[in-house]
Amino acid sequence: MSINEAVGRTSSPTATETTYDLVLRGQQVLTAQGIGPREIGVRDGKIVTVQDLGAGLAAERVIEVASDEVLLPGLVDTHVHVNEPGRTEWEGFESATKAAAAGGVTTIVDMPLNSIPPTVNLEALEIKRAAASKNAYVNVGFWGGAIPGNKKDLRELHEAGVFGFKCFLLHSGVDEFPSLNVGEMEEDMAELASFDSLMIVHAEDSDIIDNSPQPVGGKYAGFLDSRPRDAENTAIAQVIERARKTGVRAHVLHLSSSDALQMIREAKAEGVLLTVETCPHYLTLLAEEIPDGATAFKCCPPIRENDNRELLWKGLEEGIIDCIVSDHSPSTIDLKDVENGDFGVAWGGVASLQLGLPLIWSEAKKRGLKLEQVVQWMGLNPAKLAGLGSKGSIEVGKDADFAVFAPEDTFEVDVQKLHHKNPISPYQGKTLNGVVRRSIIAGTDVDFQNPTGQLIRRES
């Protein structure tokens, strides 16, 4: 069956049906059939036809994808800390969404903490939406927060369109977003299950970390000892147990401990409604290579050793880990304590929103993995996680969000040229494969001057 037939094109279309707002055509277009020569017709911000190259679709505007470029669906990053309002000096919607667009990410979902107020009630959500509405260069949605005492707010936030609820099982790093204990998490999980929402969990056990050596000074090994794998493993086991008990959909954030993969595999096989993400820093960086005092590398949970990284990649390939998202967690340079290089003092977070696709593609390419697989991990699967059925793939009926990617191009990371507000990155000076040359949202190019992104809500 040809692609024409697959999308159900009639044999005698009218002139209106064959005139589009935008046509994209190229030798390398990634659809459900793989990468191949295609033409895409867009009308009113939606993909309305996908055909073989040479179909001669007519449009007011045509984009010819160059021979060294691949047309990808816009990526979806469901783990971004934008921090506005309240800590806009750390990041903000303008800088974050420009960084996303420059990295081929056309949709982000913003985390409920690090902004002031945190997104834990309807009033705070409206404040966050008002801030985002002015400067969104990509599509922006929001997670809600689950903290002690806001159980009564969860359904209202759900009905207002948040994509699910984040909780911590240890101190979040900011006092205005307190953590839940395991019993409180279970109680909130049962509440979320009653209206089929999603609980996403920062899973590290507070007791184990409180009783681990405290990080002091510039030795990365000391920081790594302060966040042992067992803290993650124990907390993930608690998430699985409570998800099994309540029937809630549960998601483990930023997995760094490969030790947890077997219990995750078993829980999924049993039918527990569990999904898992990991991040570029866990898949591309190694504890053994982090220099003393290099606090740009500090994040929680931490970057671990080579054997751990290899098992995370295996977990992705086997489908135990579902998606790759940035956990873009920026701060001001002074909070990273670069002058002293003290891992005990520095803010824990890696800013990588603009670099995710080149980072993962560079590593995947070394491993013989296909670009199609990378895009599934970074586009389609995060879209599924958030219930964004209109995003993450190039198909008829989906939103016309695209990234034009040159996979064989290389560049050297220069933090001064990134759109992130604060120029600090563990990837400074690293040579990466793959350059995003263009991002398109609802059929309109991101020009980095006119914010055309939309505020989005849960679709069902």
C-alpha positions in Angstrom: 0.0 0.0 0.0 1.4 3.4 -0.9 1.5 6.3 1.5 -1.1 8.0 -0.6 -3.5 5.1 -0.1 -2.5 4.9 3.6 -3.8 8.4 4.3 -7.0 7.8 2.4 -6.6 10.3 -0.4 -9.5 10.5 -2.7 -9.1 9.9 -6.5 -10.6 13.3 -7.5 -9.8 15.9 -4.8 -11.2 19.4 -5.1 -8.9 22.4 -5.6 -9.5 23.4 -1.9 -8.4 20.0 -0.7 -5.1 20.2 -2.6 -4.1 23.7 -1.7 -2.2 23.9 1.6 -0.8 26.7 3.8 2.6 24.9 3.8 4.2 22.0 2.0 7.4 20.5 3.3 9.2 18.1 1.0 12.5 16.2 1.1 14.4 13.0 0.6 14.6 12.4 4.3 11.3 12.8 6.2 10.7 10.7 9.4 7.2 9.2 9.5 5.8 6.1 11.0 7.1 4.3 7.9 10.7 5.4 8.7 12.9 7.9 7.0 12.1 8.3 3.3 11.2 10.7 0.5 7.9 12.5 1.4 5.8 15.5 1.0 3.8 16.9 3.9 0.8 19.1 3.5 -0.2 21.5 6.3 -3.4 23.4 6.8 -4.5 25.5 9.8 -1.5 24.3 11.8 -2.3 20.6 11.3 -0.8 17.9 9.1 -3.5 17.0 6.6 -1.7 14.8 4.1 1.6 12.7 3.9 2.5 11.6 0.4 5.4 10.2 -1.6 7.9 12.8 -2.8 6.9 13.9 -6.3 3.2 14.2 -5.6 3.5 17.9 -6.4 1.5 19.3 -3.5 0.7 23.0 -3.9 0.9 25.6 -1.2 1.3 29.2 -0.4 4.7 28.4 1.1 7.0 25.5 0.4 10.0 24.3 2.4 12.5 22.2 0.6 14.3 20.0 3.1 18.0 19.9 1.9 19.6 16.6 1.0 21.7 16.6 4.2 18.7 17.3 6.4 16.1 15.1 8.0 12.6 16.5 8.7 11.7 15.3 12.2 8.6 15.7 14.3 9.2 18.4 16.9 10.6 16.9 20.1 8.6 16.9 23.4 10.5 17.6 26.7 8.3 16.8 29.7 10.9 17.7 32.4 11.8 21.4 32.3 12.3 23.8 35.2 11.6 27.3 33.8 11.6 29.0 37.2 9.4 32.0 36.2 8.0 33.8 38.1 10.0 34.2 41.2 13.4 32.9 40.1 13.5 34.4 36.6 17.2 35.2 37.0 17.8 31.5 36.9 15.8 31.0 33.7 12.6 32.3 32.2 10.0 31.5 29.6 11.7 33.6 26.9 15.2 32.1 27.3 14.0 28.6 28.0 11.6 28.4 25.1 14.2 29.9 22.7 16.7 27.3 23.9 14.1 24.6 23.3 13.4 25.8 19.8 17.1 26.0 19.0 17.3 22.3 20.1 14.4 21.1 18.0 12.1 20.9 21.0 8.7 22.3 20.1 6.8 21.4 23.3 7.8 21.6 26.9 6.0 20.8 30.1 7.1 23.0 33.0 7.8 21.6 36.5 5.8 23.0 39.4 8.7 24.1 41.6 11.5 26.6 41.6 9.1 29.2 40.5 7.4 31.3 43.2 4.6 30.5 43.8 5.0 26.8 43.0 2.1 25.3 40.9 0.2 23.7 43.8 -3.2 25.4 43.5 -5.3 27.0 40.8 -4.2 30.5 41.7 -0.6 29.6 41.2 -1.3 27.9 37.9 -2.9 31.1 36.6 0.1 33.1 37.7 2.4 30.7 35.9 0.2 30.8 32.7 0.2 34.6 32.7 3.9 34.7 32.9 4.3 32.1 30.1 1.7 33.7 27.8 4.0 36.7 27.0 7.1 34.9 25.9 6.4 31.4 24.7 8.5 30.5 21.6 7.4 26.9 21.8 4.3 25.2 23.2 4.2 25.2 27.0 2.2 23.0 29.3 2.4 22.6 33.1 2.7 19.9 35.8 0.9 20.4 39.1 2.6 19.8 42.4 1.6 17.4 45.2 2.8 18.6 48.6 1.5 18.2 52.2 -1.9 19.8 52.6 -2.9 20.4 49.0 -4.9 17.2 48.3 -8.0 19.3 48.0 -6.4 21.2 45.1 -5.4 18.2 43.0 -8.7 17.6 41.2 -9.2 21.3 40.5 -5.7 21.5 39.0 -6.4 18.4 36.9 -9.7 19.9 35.6 -7.7 23.1 34.7 -5.5 21.0 32.4 -2.3 20.1 34.2 -0.6 17.0 32.9 -0.2 15.3 36.2 1.4 15.9 39.6 5.0 15.9 40.9 6.1 15.0 44.3 9.4 14.5 46.1 10.3 11.9 48.7 13.1 14.0 50.1 13.8 17.8 50.4 13.2 19.3 47.0 15.9 21.9 47.4 13.4 24.8 47.9 11.5 25.2 51.1 8.2 26.3 49.4 7.8 22.9 47.8 8.0 20.4 50.7 8.3 16.7 50.2 5.7 14.0 50.9 6.4 11.0 53.1 5.5 7.6 51.6 2.1 7.5 53.3 1.2 10.9 52.1 2.3 9.9 48.6 0.1 6.9 48.7 -2.9 9.0 49.9 -2.4 11.4 47.0 -1.9 8.5 44.5 -5.3 7.2 45.5 -6.8 10.6 44.9 -5.2 10.9 41.5 -6.3 7.4 40.6 -9.9 8.4 41.1 -9.7 10.8 38.2 -7.0 8.9 36.2 -4.2 11.4 36.6 -0.5 10.7 36.8 1.9 10.9 39.7 5.5 11.7 38.8 8.1 11.1 41.5 11.5 12.3 42.4 12.5 9.0 43.9 15.3 9.2 46.4 14.9 8.0 50.0 15.4 10.8 52.5 16.5 8.5 55.4 19.2 6.8 53.4 20.6 10.2 52.1 20.4 11.7 55.6 22.5 8.9 56.9 25.0 9.0 54.1 28.3 11.0 54.2 27.5 14.6 53.7 29.2 16.2 50.6 31.9 18.7 51.4 34.6 20.2 49.2 35.6 19.7 45.6 35.9 15.9 45.2 33.1 14.5 43.0 33.6 11.1 44.6 32.5 12.6 47.9 29.3 13.9 46.4 28.6 10.6 44.7 28.9 8.9 48.1 26.3 11.2 49.5 23.6 10.1 46.9 24.0 6.3 46.9 22.2 4.1 44.4 20.3 2.5 47.3 18.5 5.7 48.0 17.1 5.6 44.5 16.4 1.8 44.6 14.5 2.0 47.9 12.4 5.0 46.8 11.6 3.4 43.4 10.5 0.2 45.2 8.2 2.4 47.3 6.7 4.0 44.3 6.1 0.6 42.7 4.5 -0.8 45.8 2.1 2.2 46.2 1.3 2.3 42.5 0.4 -1.4 42.6 -1.8 -0.8 45.7 -3.6 2.3 44.4 -3.8 1.5 40.7 -2.5 5.0 39.9 -0.4 5.7 36.8 3.1 6.4 38.2 6.2 7.8 36.6 9.8 7.6 37.9 11.7 10.8 37.1 15.4 11.1 36.0 16.5 7.5 36.6 20.2 7.3 37.3 20.6 4.0 39.2 20.7 1.0 36.8 20.2 -1.3 39.9 16.5 -0.4 39.7 16.0 -1.7 36.2 15.1 -5.3 37.1 12.4 -4.3 39.6 11.0 -1.8 37.0 11.0 -4.6 34.4 9.2 -6.9 36.8 6.6 -4.3 37.8 5.8 -3.5 34.2 5.4 -7.2 33.3 3.1 -7.6 36.3 0.9 -4.8 34.9 1.8 -1.9 37.3 1.1 1.3 35.5 4.7 2.5 35.5 6.8 4.6 33.2 10.4 5.7 33.6 12.6 8.5 32.1 16.3 9.2 32.1 18.3 12.2 31.0 21.2 13.1 28.7 23.6 13.7 31.5 23.2 10.1 32.8 23.7 8.7 29.2 26.6 10.9 28.1 28.7 11.8 31.2 30.8 9.6 33.5 31.6 10.0 37.2 35.1 8.8 36.5 35.8 11.8 34.2 34.4 14.6 36.3 37.2 16.9 37.4 37.6 18.1 41.0 35.6 21.3 41.7 33.5 20.9 38.4 30.2 21.8 40.0 28.6 22.3 36.6 28.3 18.5 36.7 26.3 18.4 40.0 22.8 17.1 39.8 20.4 15.0 41.9 20.4 12.0 41.5 24.0 12.1 40.5 25.9 11.2 37.3 27.3 7.7 38.0 30.0 5.4 36.6 30.5 3.9 33.2 29.1 0.4 34.0 25.9 2.1 35.2 25.7 4.2 32.0 26.0 1.2 29.8 23.1 -0.6 31.7 20.9 2.5 31.3 21.4 2.4 27.5 20.6 -1.3 27.6 17.4 -0.4 29.6 16.4 2.0 26.9 17.0 -0.4 24.1 14.9 -3.1 26.0 12.1 -0.7 26.6 12.4 -0.7 30.4 13.1 3.0 30.3 10.5 4.8 28.2 11.9 8.2 27.4 14.8 10.7 27.5 14.0 14.2 28.8 16.3 17.0 29.9 15.6 17.7 33.5 16.7 21.2 32.6 17.4 22.6 36.0 19.3 25.9 35.7 20.5 28.4 38.2 22.6 31.5 38.4 26.4 30.9 38.1 27.0 32.0 41.7 24.7 29.3 43.0 26.8 26.7 41.2 29.7 27.9 43.4 32.1 27.8 40.5 34.6 30.0 42.4 35.1 27.5 45.2 34.0 24.3 43.5 32.3 22.9 46.6 29.9 20.1 45.7 28.3 20.4 49.1 27.3 24.0 48.5 26.5 24.2 44.8 23.0 24.0 43.3 22.3 20.6 41.9 21.1 20.8 38.3 22.2 20.6 34.7 21.0 23.0 32.0 20.8 21.1 28.7 17.5 22.0 27.1 19.1 23.2 23.9 21.6 20.3 23.6 19.5 17.2 24.3 19.1 16.0 20.7 22.8 16.4 19.6 23.9 14.9 22.9 21.8 11.8 22.6 22.3 11.5 18.8 26.1 11.7 19.2 26.1 8.9 21.8 23.5 6.8 19.9 25.4 7.1 16.7 28.5 5.6 18.3 26.3 2.7 19.4 24.9 2.0 16.0 21.4 3.2 17.0 19.1 4.8 14.5 17.9 8.4 14.5 14.3 7.0 14.4 14.9 5.4 17.8 16.3 8.6 19.3 13.2 10.5 18.2 10.9 7.9 19.6 12.6 8.3 23.0 12.7 12.1 22.8 9.5 12.9 20.9 6.8 10.2 20.7 7.2 8.6 24.1 7.3 11.8 26.1 4.2 12.9 24.2 2.5 9.6 25.2 3.6 10.1 28.8 1.8 13.5 28.9 -1.2 12.3 26.9 -0.3 14.6 24.0 -1.8 12.6 21.2 -1.5 15.5 18.8 2.3 15.6 19.1 5.5 13.5 18.7 5.1 12.1 15.2 4.5 13.2 11.6 1.1 11.8 10.8 -2.2 13.0 9.4 -4.1 14.8 12.1 -1.1 15.7 14.2 0.1 19.2 14.9 2.4 20.6 12.3 5.4 20.8 14.7 8.7 20.0 13.0 12.5 20.2 13.5 14.9 20.3 10.5 18.0 18.4 11.6 21.4 17.9 9.9 22.7 14.7 11.5 26.1 14.8 10.0 27.0 18.4 10.9 29.1 18.9 14.0 29.6 21.8 16.4 31.5 22.6 19.5 29.4 23.6 22.6 30.0 27.3 23.5 27.9 28.3 26.5 28.0 31.9 25.4 26.1 31.0 22.2 23.3 29.1 24.0 19.9 30.6 24.7 20.0 29.4 28.3 20.0 32.5 30.6 23.1 31.5 32.6 26.2 30.4 30.6 27.3 27.3 32.5 27.3 23.7 31.2 29.2 20.5 31.8 29.2 20.2 28.0 31.3 23.3 27.4 33.8 22.6 24.6 32.4 19.2 23.8 32.1 18.4 20.0 28.6 17.1 19.2 27.0 15.5 16.1 23.8 17.0 14.7 22.6 20.6 14.2 19.1 21.8 14.4 18.7 24.2 11.5 15.0 25.1 11.9 12.0 24.6 14.2 8.4 25.0 13.1 5.4 25.2 15.3 1.9 24.8 13.9 3.3 25.4 10.4 5.1 28.7 11.4 8.8 29.1 11.7 10.3 30.0 15.0 12.1 33.2 14.2 13.3 34.0 17.8 11.7 37.4 17.6 8.0 36.8 17.7 6.7 34.3 20.3 4.1 32.1 18.6 4.1 29.1 21.0 0.8 28.2 22.6 -0.1 27.4 26.2 -1.4 23.8 26.1 -3.6 21.7 28.4 -4.1 18.0 29.0 -6.0 16.7 25.9 -8.2 14.2 27.6 
